Amino acid sequence: EMLRSLVGSEMCIRDSGMTISCNGQYIEARYTYVTAGYTLSGKDMLGDDYSYLMAVECPKDKEAKEYFVVKTVNNKDFVNAFEKAYDGLTLDKKGLDKQVQVVSVSSDGYVSKMQVGNMVMTGSTFAKILGLNSPNYKIEYMDSGVKITTTGVGDGFGVSVYTAQNMAESGATYEDILKTCLLYTSPSPRDS
């Protein structure tokens, strides 16, 4: 329902001929369903072209039922998922802790780079292959499988749908929500 509400407001903006820009440039309007407590800084993580994506505290997101999810994947399914995704990758079901490692993680806990066997991938790719909610995760290796704890739903950039929904329920307009979540952006009539 949160997504439907946000999509509905986006459609309303789109249908009314509105655009969203920052410093005269159209933006890539990004959103995440539930943050890990903050949205991520686009400038810090993606570069200057995304400086309008500010780090914003989203404390209500911690109340979302999807905020914290634990998933266990048995060793066989883990190996099969990555061997299916990458031709030529060979993993042994035993000793995954020596074959899989986090290469880099942001200060906010989002994994930016993973190594699985001889393949290096983004944290988002790793999450997608395993059907995880977010690239903000911690991995625990067990004899029978891998336990992965994710925080948030989505990549952490842009407007938090959960926060936007809470703001809207408290009377905020879409302009209020955008100004809270996106730096120097303004909805304006589209040029004909």
ZADO-1210 file (C-alpha; in nm, 4 decimals, padded with zeros to 6 digits):
<atoms>
<atom x="00.0000" y="00.0000" z="00.0000" code="GLU" pos="1"/>
<atom x="00.2920" y="00.2356" z="00.0720" code="MET" pos="2"/>
<atom x="00.4258" y="00.1854" z="-00.2800" code="LEU" pos="3"/>
<atom x="00.0824" y="00.2360" z="-00.4328" code="ARG" pos="4"/>
<atom x="00.0497" y="00.5623" z="-00.2433" code="SER" pos="5"/>
<atom x="00.3907" y="00.6885" z="-00.3541" code="LEU" pos="6"/>
<atom x="00.3415" y="00.5735" z="-00.7114" code="VAL" pos="7"/>
<atom x="00.0022" y="00.7431" z="-00.7070" code="GLY" pos="8"/>
<atom x="00.1584" y="01.0747" z="-00.6084" code="SER" pos="9"/>
<atom x="00.4320" y="01.0320" z="-00.8704" code="GLU" pos="10"/>
<atom x="00.1665" y="00.9629" z="-01.1318" code="MET" pos="11"/>
<atom x="-00.0215" y="01.2713" z="-01.0200" code="CYS" pos="12"/>
<atom x="00.2928" y="01.4816" z="-01.0645" code="ILE" pos="13"/>
<atom x="00.3657" y="01.3213" z="-01.4020" code="ARG" pos="14"/>
<atom x="00.0078" y="01.3553" z="-01.5261" code="ASP" pos="15"/>
<atom x="-00.0125" y="01.7170" z="-01.4216" code="SER" pos="16"/>
<atom x="00.2953" y="01.8004" z="-01.6300" code="GLY" pos="17"/>
<atom x="00.5308" y="01.8463" z="-01.3335" code="MET" pos="18"/>
<atom x="00.8998" y="01.7625" z="-01.3285" code="THR" pos="19"/>
<atom x="01.1571" y="01.7508" z="-01.0508" code="ILE" pos="20"/>
<atom x="01.4867" y="01.9291" z="-01.0996" code="SER" pos="21"/>
<atom x="01.7939" y="02.0335" z="-00.9049" code="CYS" pos="22"/>
<atom x="01.9857" y="02.3431" z="-01.0123" code="ASN" pos="23"/>
<atom x="01.7994" y="02.3459" z="-01.3439" code="GLY" pos="24"/>
<atom x="01.8760" y="01.9795" z="-01.4250" code="GLN" pos="25"/>
<atom x="01.6209" y="01.6980" z="-01.4220" code="TYR" pos="26"/>
<atom x="01.6974" y="01.4450" z="-01.1514" code="ILE" pos="27"/>
<atom x="01.6821" y="01.0684" z="-01.1350" code="GLU" pos="28"/>
<atom x="01.4124" y="01.0464" z="-00.8683" code="ALA" pos="29"/>
<atom x="01.5147" y="00.7500" z="-00.6551" code="ARG" pos="30"/>
<atom x="01.3416" y="00.5870" z="-00.3633" code="TYR" pos="31"/>
<atom x="01.3932" y="00.3062" z="-00.1185" code="THR" pos="32"/>
<atom x="01.1112" y="00.1290" z="00.0619" code="TYR" pos="33"/>
<atom x="01.2580" y="00.1229" z="00.4134" code="VAL" pos="34"/>
<atom x="01.5966" y="00.2698" z="00.5061" code="THR" pos="35"/>
<atom x="01.8392" y="00.1435" z="00.7671" code="ALA" pos="36"/>
<atom x="01.7519" y="00.4565" z="00.9673" code="GLY" pos="37"/>
<atom x="01.9011" y="00.7081" z="00.7215" code="TYR" pos="38"/>
<atom x="01.8929" y="00.7596" z="00.3477" code="THR" pos="39"/>
<atom x="02.2352" y="00.7540" z="00.1872" code="LEU" pos="40"/>
<atom x="02.4227" y="01.0552" z="00.0550" code="SER" pos="41"/>
<atom x="02.4231" y="01.0390" z="-00.3231" code="GLY" pos="42"/>
<atom x="02.7271" y="01.2632" z="-00.3447" code="LYS" pos="43"/>
<atom x="02.9331" y="01.0437" z="-00.1095" code="ASP" pos="44"/>
<atom x="02.8283" y="00.7113" z="-00.2610" code="MET" pos="45"/>
<atom x="02.7514" y="00.7850" z="-00.6287" code="LEU" pos="46"/>
<atom x="02.9345" y="01.1099" z="-00.7070" code="GLY" pos="47"/>
<atom x="02.8554" y="01.4771" z="-00.7666" code="ASP" pos="48"/>
<atom x="02.5797" y="01.4054" z="-01.0216" code="ASP" pos="49"/>
<atom x="02.3698" y="01.2683" z="-00.7332" code="TYR" pos="50"/>
<atom x="02.4369" y="01.5430" z="-00.4785" code="SER" pos="51"/>
<atom x="02.0615" y="01.6094" z="-00.4534" code="TYR" pos="52"/>
<atom x="02.0201" y="01.2705" z="-00.2775" code="LEU" pos="53"/>
<atom x="02.0911" y="01.3755" z="00.0786" code="MET" pos="54"/>
<atom x="02.1454" y="01.1672" z="00.3881" code="ALA" pos="55"/>
<atom x="01.8270" y="01.2123" z="00.5883" code="VAL" pos="56"/>
<atom x="01.7385" y="01.0559" z="00.9217" code="GLU" pos="57"/>
<atom x="01.4339" y="00.8287" z="00.8947" code="CYS" pos="58"/>
<atom x="01.3746" y="00.7092" z="01.2532" code="PRO" pos="59"/>
<atom x="01.0206" y="00.5810" z="01.1838" code="LYS" pos="60"/>
<atom x="01.1642" y="00.3303" z="00.9340" code="ASP" pos="61"/>
<atom x="01.2944" y="00.1302" z="01.2285" code="LYS" pos="62"/>
<atom x="00.9293" y="00.0543" z="01.3140" code="GLU" pos="63"/>
<atom x="00.8615" y="-00.1135" z="00.9772" code="ALA" pos="64"/>
<atom x="00.8137" y="-00.4883" z="01.0009" code="LYS" pos="65"/>
<atom x="01.0553" y="-00.5323" z="00.7082" code="GLU" pos="66"/>
<atom x="01.3260" y="-00.3231" z="00.8786" code="TYR" pos="67"/>
<atom x="01.5196" y="-00.6199" z="01.0153" code="PHE" pos="68"/>
<atom x="01.5025" y="-00.9591" z="00.8360" code="VAL" pos="69"/>
<atom x="01.7039" y="-01.2756" z="00.8958" code="VAL" pos="70"/>
<atom x="01.7336" y="-01.5253" z="00.6116" code="LYS" pos="71"/>
<atom x="01.9144" y="-01.8587" z="00.6205" code="THR" pos="72"/>
<atom x="02.0281" y="-02.0160" z="00.2947" code="VAL" pos="73"/>
<atom x="02.1584" y="-02.3730" z="00.3024" code="ASN" pos="74"/>
<atom x="02.5031" y="-02.4276" z="00.1523" code="ASN" pos="75"/>
<atom x="02.3744" y="-02.6146" z="-00.1546" code="LYS" pos="76"/>
<atom x="02.1234" y="-02.3418" z="-00.2481" code="ASP" pos="77"/>
<atom x="02.3838" y="-02.0713" z="-00.1857" code="PHE" pos="78"/>
<atom x="02.6356" y="-02.2381" z="-00.4178" code="VAL" pos="79"/>
<atom x="02.3702" y="-02.3121" z="-00.6827" code="ASN" pos="80"/>
<atom x="02.2480" y="-01.9501" z="-00.6850" code="ALA" pos="81"/>
<atom x="02.5937" y="-01.8084" z="-00.7584" code="PHE" pos="82"/>
<atom x="02.7008" y="-02.0808" z="-01.0009" code="GLU" pos="83"/>
<atom x="02.3788" y="-02.0181" z="-01.1947" code="LYS" pos="84"/>
<atom x="02.4437" y="-01.6420" z="-01.1989" code="ALA" pos="85"/>
<atom x="02.8104" y="-01.6683" z="-01.3048" code="TYR" pos="86"/>
<atom x="02.9339" y="-01.9097" z="-01.5715" code="ASP" pos="87"/>
<atom x="03.2609" y="-02.0696" z="-01.4712" code="GLY" pos="88"/>
<atom x="03.2259" y="-01.9943" z="-01.1016" code="LEU" pos="89"/>
<atom x="03.2926" y="-02.2987" z="-00.8875" code="THR" pos="90"/>
<atom x="03.2268" y="-02.2970" z="-00.5152" code="LEU" pos="91"/>
<atom x="03.2602" y="-02.5739" z="-00.2625" code="ASP" pos="92"/>
<atom x="02.9645" y="-02.6191" z="-00.0256" code="LYS" pos="93"/>
<atom x="03.2156" y="-02.6643" z="00.2553" code="LYS" pos="94"/>
<atom x="03.4193" y="-02.3697" z="00.3763" code="GLY" pos="95"/>
<atom x="03.2085" y="-02.0900" z="00.2316" code="LEU" pos="96"/>
<atom x="03.3527" y="-01.8589" z="00.4963" code="ASP" pos="97"/>
<atom x="03.6875" y="-01.8864" z="00.3155" code="LYS" pos="98"/>
<atom x="03.5357" y="-01.8388" z="-00.0326" code="GLN" pos="99"/>
<atom x="03.2940" y="-01.5515" z="00.0331" code="VAL" pos="100"/>
<atom x="03.3934" y="-01.2193" z="00.1813" code="GLN" pos="101"/>
<atom x="03.2787" y="-00.8613" z="00.2149" code="VAL" pos="102"/>
<atom x="03.5371" y="-00.6474" z="00.0337" code="VAL" pos="103"/>
<atom x="03.4026" y="-00.3044" z="00.1265" code="SER" pos="104"/>
<atom x="03.1153" y="-00.1605" z="00.3250" code="VAL" pos="105"/>
<atom x="02.9984" y="00.1988" z="00.3741" code="SER" pos="106"/>
<atom x="02.9983" y="00.3650" z="00.7135" code="SER" pos="107"/>
<atom x="02.6187" y="00.3208" z="00.7024" code="ASP" pos="108"/>
<atom x="02.6491" y="-00.0583" z="00.6777" code="GLY" pos="109"/>
<atom x="02.5679" y="-00.0963" z="00.3055" code="TYR" pos="110"/>
<atom x="02.7923" y="-00.3519" z="00.1380" code="VAL" pos="111"/>
<atom x="02.9412" y="-00.1967" z="-00.1741" code="SER" pos="112"/>
<atom x="03.1640" y="-00.4837" z="-00.2880" code="LYS" pos="113"/>
<atom x="03.1606" y="-00.8616" z="-00.2336" code="MET" pos="114"/>
<atom x="03.3848" y="-01.1427" z="-00.3466" code="GLN" pos="115"/>
<atom x="03.2327" y="-01.4848" z="-00.4094" code="VAL" pos="116"/>
<atom x="03.4968" y="-01.7326" z="-00.5226" code="GLY" pos="117"/>
<atom x="03.6946" y="-01.5547" z="-00.7931" code="ASN" pos="118"/>
<atom x="03.4097" y="-01.3133" z="-00.8781" code="MET" pos="119"/>
<atom x="03.3854" y="-00.9591" z="-00.7425" code="VAL" pos="120"/>
<atom x="03.0404" y="-00.7996" z="-00.7497" code="MET" pos="121"/>
<atom x="02.8449" y="-00.5170" z="-00.5933" code="THR" pos="122"/>
<atom x="02.6663" y="-00.5713" z="-00.2655" code="GLY" pos="123"/>
<atom x="02.3409" y="-00.5064" z="-00.4529" code="SER" pos="124"/>
<atom x="02.4159" y="-00.7844" z="-00.7018" code="THR" pos="125"/>
<atom x="02.4924" y="-01.0260" z="-00.4187" code="PHE" pos="126"/>
<atom x="02.1637" y="-00.9287" z="-00.2496" code="ALA" pos="127"/>
<atom x="01.9662" y="-00.9713" z="-00.5728" code="LYS" pos="128"/>
<atom x="02.1083" y="-01.3181" z="-00.6415" code="ILE" pos="129"/>
<atom x="02.0049" y="-01.4366" z="-00.2942" code="LEU" pos="130"/>
<atom x="01.6723" y="-01.2505" z="-00.2887" code="GLY" pos="131"/>
<atom x="01.7738" y="-01.0280" z="00.0025" code="LEU" pos="132"/>
<atom x="01.5798" y="-00.7128" z="00.0902" code="ASN" pos="133"/>
<atom x="01.8805" y="-00.4843" z="00.0932" code="SER" pos="134"/>
<atom x="02.2553" y="-00.4548" z="00.0340" code="PRO" pos="135"/>
<atom x="02.2795" y="-00.3580" z="00.4021" code="ASN" pos="136"/>
<atom x="02.3562" y="-00.7006" z="00.5475" code="TYR" pos="137"/>
<atom x="02.5738" y="-00.9018" z="00.7778" code="LYS" pos="138"/>
<atom x="02.6741" y="-01.2614" z="00.7050" code="ILE" pos="139"/>
<atom x="02.7200" y="-01.5424" z="00.9545" code="GLU" pos="140"/>
<atom x="02.8561" y="-01.8764" z="00.8379" code="TYR" pos="141"/>
<atom x="02.7236" y="-02.1976" z="00.9896" code="MET" pos="142"/>
<atom x="02.7957" y="-02.5628" z="00.9119" code="ASP" pos="143"/>
<atom x="02.4625" y="-02.6072" z="00.7345" code="SER" pos="144"/>
<atom x="02.4303" y="-02.2708" z="00.5639" code="GLY" pos="145"/>
<atom x="02.4682" y="-01.8976" z="00.5625" code="VAL" pos="146"/>
<atom x="02.2626" y="-01.6705" z="00.7885" code="LYS" pos="147"/>
<atom x="02.2191" y="-01.3218" z="00.6464" code="ILE" pos="148"/>
<atom x="02.0658" y="-01.0380" z="00.8437" code="THR" pos="149"/>
<atom x="01.9437" y="-00.7466" z="00.6338" code="THR" pos="150"/>
<atom x="01.8467" y="-00.4000" z="00.7498" code="THR" pos="151"/>
<atom x="01.6007" y="-00.1999" z="00.5406" code="GLY" pos="152"/>
<atom x="01.4404" y="-00.2695" z="00.2045" code="VAL" pos="153"/>
<atom x="01.6011" y="-00.1207" z="-00.1054" code="GLY" pos="154"/>
<atom x="01.9321" y="00.0441" z="-00.1809" code="ASP" pos="155"/>
<atom x="01.9006" y="00.3307" z="00.0697" code="GLY" pos="156"/>
<atom x="01.8977" y="00.6190" z="-00.1826" code="PHE" pos="157"/>
<atom x="01.6350" y="00.8882" z="-00.2287" code="GLY" pos="158"/>
<atom x="01.2956" y="00.9154" z="-00.0669" code="VAL" pos="159"/>
<atom x="01.2103" y="00.6559" z="00.1960" code="SER" pos="160"/>
<atom x="00.8647" y="00.5267" z="00.1033" code="VAL" pos="161"/>
<atom x="00.7963" y="00.4348" z="00.4660" code="TYR" pos="162"/>
<atom x="00.8936" y="00.7825" z="00.5883" code="THR" pos="163"/>
<atom x="00.7003" y="00.9499" z="00.3038" code="ALA" pos="164"/>
<atom x="00.3907" y="00.7470" z="00.3946" code="GLN" pos="165"/>
<atom x="00.4213" y="00.8534" z="00.7596" code="ASN" pos="166"/>
<atom x="00.4711" y="01.2168" z="00.6596" code="MET" pos="167"/>
<atom x="00.1679" y="01.2048" z="00.4271" code="ALA" pos="168"/>
<atom x="-00.0469" y="01.0504" z="00.7006" code="GLU" pos="169"/>
<atom x="00.0570" y="01.3430" z="00.9234" code="SER" pos="170"/>
<atom x="-00.0563" y="01.5947" z="00.6610" code="GLY" pos="171"/>
<atom x="00.2634" y="01.6598" z="00.4636" code="ALA" pos="172"/>
<atom x="00.2256" y="01.7419" z="00.0940" code="THR" pos="173"/>
<atom x="00.4388" y="01.5838" z="-00.1765" code="TYR" pos="174"/>
<atom x="00.6363" y="01.9108" z="-00.1901" code="GLU" pos="175"/>
<atom x="00.7095" y="01.8840" z="00.1842" code="ASP" pos="176"/>
<atom x="00.8232" y="01.5249" z="00.1410" code="ILE" pos="177"/>
<atom x="01.0492" y="01.6060" z="-00.1545" code="LEU" pos="178"/>
<atom x="01.2041" y="01.9059" z="00.0232" code="LYS" pos="179"/>
<atom x="01.2747" y="01.6905" z="00.3280" code="THR" pos="180"/>
<atom x="01.4340" y="01.4090" z="00.1288" code="CYS" pos="181"/>
<atom x="01.5971" y="01.5725" z="-00.1745" code="LEU" pos="182"/>
<atom x="01.8399" y="01.8664" z="-00.1634" code="LEU" pos="183"/>
<atom x="01.7538" y="02.1788" z="-00.3665" code="TYR" pos="184"/>
<atom x="01.4864" y="02.0087" z="-00.5686" code="THR" pos="185"/>
<atom x="01.1654" y="02.1624" z="-00.6797" code="SER" pos="186"/>
<atom x="00.8691" y="02.0311" z="-00.8680" code="PRO" pos="187"/>
<atom x="00.7809" y="02.2659" z="-01.1522" code="SER" pos="188"/>
<atom x="00.5672" y="02.2711" z="-01.4664" code="PRO" pos="189"/>
<atom x="00.7205" y="02.0742" z="-01.7524" code="ARG" pos="190"/>
<atom x="00.8343" y="02.2783" z="-02.0521" code="ASP" pos="191"/>
<atom x="00.6195" y="02.2142" z="-02.3580" code="SER" pos="192"/>
</atoms>
